Amino acid sequence: MAKPFNRALSIFGIYRQLKPFIRPYRLMIYGTLFLTFLGAITAQVNAVVLKYTVDEVEKLTKLPSPMSEGIHILIVISAILLGKEIANIFISFGQKFYGEKIRINVSSVLAQSAIDKILTYKVAYFGDENHASGKLQTRIDRGIESLTKLVQNFFIDILPMFSNAIIALVIMYMQNVYVGLVSTIIVPIYFYVTSMQAKKLGGVRRQLRNQREQKTSGLLNLINSILVIKSFVREKFEGKKQFDLQMQLMESQMYTRKTSFIYEGLKTFIEQIGVVLIILLTVYLVLNQQMTIGAIMLHIMLFNNVSSPIRQLHRIYDDMNDAMIYAEGYFDILNADEEAEPSGTLKETITSGNFELKNVNFSYPNGTQALHDVSMTIENGKTTALVGLSGAGKSTIINLLCKFYLPDSGEILLDGFNLNKYDNAYLRDDIGLVLQKNHIFQGSIEDNIRYGKMDAGFDDVQEAAKKAYLHEQIMDLPEKYNHDATQLSGGQQQRIAIARLFLKNPPIIFLDEPTASLDAIATEQIKNSLDAIKEGRTVVIISHSLSQILDSDKIYVMKKGHVVENGTHDELVQTNGTYREIFDASARSLNLDRLVNSFRDN
C-alpha cells in the first residue's frame, strides 16, 4: 500500500530536487545573474542623482545667477537618467527573456520526467486510490505550475528585488551607519512575521491541495458515470456530494485569505514604522549638521528599494508556499522508486511457451487475497481455458503471467525459467493480450490497430482488420481508416483490439472475454479467426461463452482463488462438480432446450 503524501518539503529541499533540472541551463542562469547585478546597480541611480541634484541646487540658490550656473547640471542629470533608462530597457528585457526561457525549458523537462517515471511504475501503483488518475493529474499539473512559477519568480522577481535591496543597504551604510542599522533591524522583524504566517497556513495549504484533488477526481468520476447517474435519477445526490466538497474547499480558501489579510496588514504597519524612523533619524542628522538635505532624499529612496521586496514578499511567499505544498505531491510521484516495476535480465528465446504455476499465492495491494496455493500447467500448442464465477481469480492468473503483478509466494516458470527473471519488455513483446474492455487511444482507427506493431504497413493493418471482421465496417465510415476510433461502438472497439492481436502475431495469446461486446454473428466470425491464429501457440482463454471453452485442450475450474477441478470438457461434465454447475447454468441461461426443439421442428 502506498504511503499518503504528507512529507514536508522546505525551500532548500525544493532547490535540491530542482537542481538536476536547471543544471543544463547554468550558462543562461549565469547570464541572468550578471544582468540582475547590473539592474540592481542601475536601480540606485535615481537616489544618488536626486541627492546630488538637491545638494547642488541648494548651493546654486545662494549664487547671484543660479539658472545660468545650473544649466550644465541639468544637462548632466538628464544624460545620466536617460542613459540609465536606455540601459534598463536592455537589462530588463534580458532578465525577463532568459528567466522565461529557463522557466519554459524547466517546465518541459519536469513534465516529461513525470511521464517517463510513471511509465516505469508497476500496475499496483495505479490501483491505489491515492493514485487515481484525477489526483495524479492534479499533482503533476499543479506541481509543475508551482515549481516553474517559483523558478520564474526567482529570476524575474526575487533575485532582482533582493539584489536591489542589498546594494541599496550597502550604500546606506556607506552614507551613514545609524540609518543603515535602522533599515537592517526592520527587515528581520518583517521576515519573522512572514514566517509566522507561513507556519499558520502550512497545514491548511496541504488540506487545500487534498480538497482540490478530491474535487477534480470527483468531477471526472461524475462525467464518466453520467449514464448510471441518470438511469438511477441520482442527479441531486451527486450534486450534493460535489456541493459539500466545494463548501469545504471554500471554507479553507476563506481561512487562508483571512489569515493572509491579517498578517499582511501587520507587515505593512512594520514597513511604515521603518519609513517614519528613517525620516526622523535623517532629519535629526540634518539639523545636527551631520547630513545634507539631499541625503534625506537619498536615504528615503534607498529605504524604498530595501522595503520594495518586503512589499512584494507576501505575494512571492504565497507562491513559494504553494510551490512547497504542490512540489511535495509532484516529487512524491517522481521519487517513488519503490514503485518501479521490477524486471529481470533474461532474454532467452521463448522456444515452446510452456507455463507452470507452482503453489502460487497472491494478494492485491488493498489486502484482498485473490489466489490460494494455485498450481497449473499451460502447454504450448494447446488452448487452456480458465472457468469460474466472477472474482474466482481468472484474470489475476493472466495478470501474473504478464508480470503485471508478482506472486506473494510460489513460483511461475516459463520454459523452465522463473518468470521473474525475464526482462519485462522482452516477455511482453511475445504476448498478445485481448481484454473484455480494451483501451482505445485518441486517434485514427489505423493508428489504433498499428499499435499492435508500430512499423506495420497500411496493407498489414487492413489485413488485420479483415481478420477481425472490421474492414467492411471501416469502409462504410466517412473517413474510413482515418476515422476517430473513440467514436466507434463498443463492439467495433473490441474488434480493433482483436485486430491488434492479429497484427502483432505473438507466440503467446491471452484472451479475457475477447467477444464479450460482440453480437452472435460477430462472435462466430471472431471465433473462427481466433481458432486459426491459435494453431501452434500457447493460448489461455477466459470466457463465459460455452463455444469458446468446449474445445479447449485443458480447462481449469476456479472458485474463490482456488483451482478446484481440471480436465477436458467431457471429463469435467462427468464429475458433476463446479464445472457441471456452471455448464448447466449457462445452458439454462441460453434456453438450449427450446433452441434444440426449434431445430427439430424445422
URVENQUI-V850219 format. One record per backbone hydrogen bond with DSSP energy under -0.5 kcal/mol. CO is the residue of the C=O (numbers start at 0). NH is the residue of the N-H. E is the energy in kcal/mol with one decimal. If there is no record, write none. Layout:
BEGIN
{{CO	NH	E} {CO	NH	E}}
END
This chain:
BEGIN
{{3	5	-1.3} {9	13	-2.3} {10	14	-1.9} {11	15	-2.3} {12	16	-2.1} {13	17	-2.8} {14	18	-1.9} {15	19	-0.5} {17	20	-1.3} {17	21	-1.7} {18	22	-1.7} {21	24	-1.5} {22	25	-1.7} {24	28	-1.9} {25	29	-2.8} {26	30	-2.2} {27	31	-2.3} {28	32	-2.6} {29	33	-2.2} {30	34	-2.2} {31	35	-2.4} {32	36	-2.2} {33	37	-2.2} {34	38	-2.7} {35	39	-2.3} {36	40	-1.7} {37	41	-2.5} {38	42	-1.5} {40	43	-1.6} {41	44	-1.2} {43	47	-2.2} {44	48	-3.1} {45	49	-2.4} {46	50	-2.1} {47	51	-2.4} {48	52	-2.7} {49	53	-2.9} {50	54	-2.5} {51	55	-2.4} {52	56	-3.0} {53	57	-2.3} {54	58	-1.6} {55	59	-2.6} {56	60	-2.2} {58	61	-1.2} {59	62	-1.9} {62	65	-0.6} {64	68	-1.6} {65	69	-1.5} {66	70	-0.8} {69	73	-2.1} {70	74	-2.2} {71	75	-2.4} {72	76	-2.8} {73	77	-2.6} {74	78	-2.4} {75	79	-2.5} {76	80	-2.7} {77	81	-2.6} {78	82	-2.6} {79	83	-2.4} {80	84	-2.1} {81	85	-2.2} {82	86	-2.4} {83	87	-2.3} {84	88	-1.5} {85	89	-1.2} {86	90	-2.5} {87	91	-3.3} {88	92	-2.0} {89	93	-2.5} {90	94	-2.6} {91	95	-2.6} {92	96	-3.1} {93	97	-2.4} {94	98	-2.2} {95	99	-2.5} {96	100	-2.4} {97	101	-2.4} {98	102	-2.0} {99	103	-2.7} {100	104	-2.3} {101	105	-2.7} {102	106	-2.5} {103	107	-2.2} {104	108	-2.1} {105	109	-2.8} {106	110	-2.3} {107	111	-2.4} {108	112	-2.4} {109	113	-2.0} {110	114	-1.8} {111	115	-2.9} {112	116	-2.3} {113	117	-2.5} {114	118	-2.0} {116	119	-1.4} {117	120	-1.5} {119	340	-3.3} {121	124	-1.3} {121	125	-0.6} {122	125	-0.9} {122	126	-0.8} {123	126	-0.5} {123	127	-0.7} {124	127	-0.7} {127	130	-2.0} {128	131	-1.2} {131	135	-2.7} {132	136	-2.5} {133	137	-2.1} {134	138	-2.6} {135	139	-2.5} {136	140	-2.8} {137	141	-2.7} {138	142	-1.8} {139	143	-2.6} {140	144	-2.4} {141	145	-2.6} {142	146	-2.6} {143	147	-2.7} {144	148	-1.8} {145	149	-2.0} {146	150	-2.1} {147	151	-2.6} {148	152	-3.1} {149	153	-2.3} {150	154	-2.0} {151	155	-2.6} {151	156	-0.5} {152	156	-2.1} {152	157	-3.6} {153	158	-2.6} {156	160	-2.1} {157	161	-2.8} {158	162	-2.2} {159	163	-2.4} {160	164	-2.4} {161	165	-2.5} {162	166	-2.3} {163	167	-2.3} {164	168	-2.3} {165	169	-2.3} {166	170	-2.2} {167	171	-2.0} {168	172	-2.2} {169	173	-2.1} {170	174	-1.9} {171	175	-3.3} {175	179	-1.9} {176	180	-2.3} {177	181	-2.1} {178	182	-2.1} {179	183	-2.2} {180	184	-2.5} {181	185	-1.4} {182	186	-1.1} {183	187	-1.1} {184	188	-1.1} {185	189	-2.0} {186	190	-2.3} {187	191	-2.3} {188	192	-2.0} {189	193	-2.2} {190	194	-2.4} {191	195	-2.0} {192	196	-2.0} {193	197	-2.2} {194	198	-2.4} {195	199	-2.2} {196	200	-1.7} {197	201	-1.3} {198	202	-0.5} {200	204	-2.3} {201	205	-1.5} {202	206	-1.9} {203	207	-2.6} {204	208	-2.1} {205	209	-2.2} {206	210	-2.4} {207	211	-2.4} {208	212	-2.2} {209	213	-2.4} {210	214	-2.3} {211	215	-2.6} {212	216	-2.9} {213	217	-2.8} {214	218	-2.0} {215	219	-2.2} {216	220	-2.4} {217	221	-2.2} {218	222	-2.3} {219	223	-2.4} {220	224	-1.3} {222	225	-1.2} {224	228	-2.6} {225	229	-2.4} {226	230	-2.3} {227	231	-1.8} {228	233	-2.7} {229	232	-0.9} {233	237	-2.6} {234	238	-2.5} {235	239	-2.3} {236	240	-1.8} {237	241	-2.1} {238	242	-2.3} {239	243	-2.5} {240	244	-1.9} {241	245	-2.3} {242	246	-2.4} {243	247	-2.1} {244	248	-2.3} {245	249	-2.6} {246	250	-2.3} {247	251	-2.0} {248	252	-2.3} {249	253	-2.6} {250	254	-1.9} {251	255	-2.1} {252	256	-2.3} {253	257	-2.7} {254	258	-2.4} {255	259	-2.3} {256	260	-2.6} {257	261	-1.9} {258	262	-2.2} {259	263	-2.6} {260	264	-2.1} {261	265	-1.8} {262	266	-2.4} {263	267	-2.3} {264	268	-1.9} {265	269	-2.0} {266	270	-2.2} {267	271	-2.2} {268	272	-1.9} {269	273	-1.7} {270	274	-1.8} {271	275	-2.4} {272	276	-2.5} {273	277	-2.2} {274	278	-2.3} {275	279	-2.7} {276	280	-2.5} {277	281	-2.6} {278	282	-2.4} {279	283	-2.1} {280	284	-2.2} {281	285	-2.1} {282	286	-2.7} {283	287	-1.8} {284	289	-3.4} {284	290	-0.9} {285	288	-1.7} {291	295	-0.9} {292	295	-0.8} {292	296	-1.1} {293	297	-2.2} {294	298	-2.7} {295	299	-2.2} {296	300	-2.4} {297	301	-2.5} {298	302	-2.8} {299	303	-1.7} {300	304	-1.6} {301	305	-1.9} {302	306	-3.0} {303	307	-1.2} {304	308	-0.6} {306	310	-2.4} {307	311	-1.6} {308	312	-1.3} {309	313	-0.6} {311	314	-0.5} {311	315	-2.2} {312	316	-3.7} {313	317	-1.7} {314	318	-1.9} {315	319	-2.6} {316	320	-2.6} {317	321	-2.5} {318	322	-2.6} {319	323	-2.4} {320	324	-2.6} {321	325	-3.0} {322	326	-2.3} {323	327	-1.2} {324	328	-1.0} {325	329	-2.1} {326	330	-3.2} {327	331	-1.9} {328	332	-1.5} {329	333	-2.1} {330	334	-2.3} {332	335	-0.9} {334	336	-2.5} {335	338	-2.0} {336	339	-1.6} {338	121	-2.6} {345	422	-2.6} {348	350	-1.4} {352	354	-0.6} {353	414	-2.7} {354	377	-2.8} {355	412	-2.9} {356	358	-0.6} {356	375	-1.4} {357	410	-1.7} {359	373	-2.7} {360	407	-2.2} {360	408	-1.4} {361	369	-2.0} {361	370	-1.9} {363	366	-2.6} {367	363	-2.8} {367	369	-0.7} {370	361	-1.6} {373	359	-2.9} {375	356	-3.1} {376	378	-0.5} {377	354	-2.6} {378	381	-1.2} {381	383	-0.6} {381	538	-1.9} {382	384	-0.5} {382	552	-1.4} {382	553	-1.7} {383	540	-2.6} {384	386	-0.5} {384	555	-3.0} {385	542	-0.7} {386	557	-3.4} {388	391	-1.7} {391	560	-1.8} {392	396	-1.4} {393	397	-1.3} {394	398	-2.3} {395	399	-2.2} {396	400	-2.3} {397	401	-1.9} {398	403	-2.5} {398	404	-1.0} {399	402	-1.1} {403	122	-0.7} {408	360	-1.7} {410	357	-2.8} {411	418	-3.4} {412	355	-2.2} {413	416	-1.9} {416	413	-3.1} {417	420	-1.8} {418	421	-1.4} {420	344	-0.6} {420	345	-3.2} {421	343	-1.9} {422	426	-2.6} {423	427	-2.9} {424	428	-1.6} {426	429	-1.6} {427	430	-1.5} {429	507	-1.5} {430	432	-0.5} {431	509	-3.2} {433	511	-3.3} {438	440	-0.5} {442	484	-2.7} {443	447	-1.9} {444	448	-2.4} {445	449	-2.6} {446	450	-0.6} {448	451	-2.0} {449	452	-1.5} {452	455	-2.1} {456	460	-1.9} {457	461	-2.5} {458	462	-2.3} {459	463	-2.2} {460	464	-2.1} {461	465	-2.2} {462	466	-2.0} {463	467	-1.5} {464	469	-3.1} {464	470	-0.9} {465	468	-1.7} {469	473	-2.2} {470	474	-2.2} {471	475	-0.8} {472	475	-0.5} {473	476	-1.7} {476	479	-0.6} {478	481	-2.5} {479	482	-1.8} {480	445	-2.5} {482	444	-1.4} {483	486	-1.5} {484	487	-1.5} {488	492	-2.4} {489	493	-1.9} {490	494	-1.6} {491	495	-1.6} {492	496	-1.7} {493	497	-1.8} {494	498	-2.7} {495	499	-2.3} {496	500	-1.3} {497	501	-2.1} {498	502	-2.4} {499	503	-2.6} {500	504	-2.5} {506	537	-2.1} {507	431	-2.9} {508	539	-2.5} {509	433	-2.3} {509	511	-0.5} {510	512	-0.8} {510	541	-3.3} {512	515	-1.4} {514	517	-1.4} {518	522	-2.7} {519	523	-2.0} {520	524	-2.2} {521	525	-2.9} {522	526	-2.4} {523	527	-2.0} {524	528	-1.8} {525	529	-3.1} {526	530	-2.6} {527	531	-1.4} {528	532	-1.9} {529	533	-1.7} {530	534	-0.5} {531	534	-0.7} {533	536	-2.2} {536	538	-0.7} {537	508	-3.3} {538	383	-3.2} {539	510	-3.2} {540	385	-2.6} {541	512	-3.4} {543	545	-0.5} {544	547	-0.9} {544	548	-0.8} {545	548	-0.9} {545	549	-2.2} {548	551	-1.7} {553	384	-2.9} {554	556	-0.5} {554	566	-1.8} {555	386	-2.9} {555	557	-0.5} {556	563	-2.5} {556	564	-1.3} {557	388	-0.5} {558	561	-1.6} {560	371	-2.8} {561	558	-2.5} {561	563	-0.8} {564	556	-2.8} {566	554	-2.6} {567	571	-2.6} {568	572	-2.3} {569	573	-1.3} {570	574	-0.7} {571	574	-0.5} {571	575	-0.6} {571	576	-0.6} {572	575	-0.8} {576	580	-1.8} {577	581	-2.4} {578	582	-3.0} {579	583	-2.8} {580	584	-2.3} {581	585	-2.4} {582	586	-2.3} {583	587	-2.5} {584	588	-2.4} {585	589	-1.6} {586	591	-1.9} {587	590	-1.1} {590	594	-1.9} {591	595	-3.1} {592	596	-2.2} {593	597	-2.2} {594	598	-1.7} {595	599	-2.0} {596	600	-2.5} {597	601	-1.1}}
END
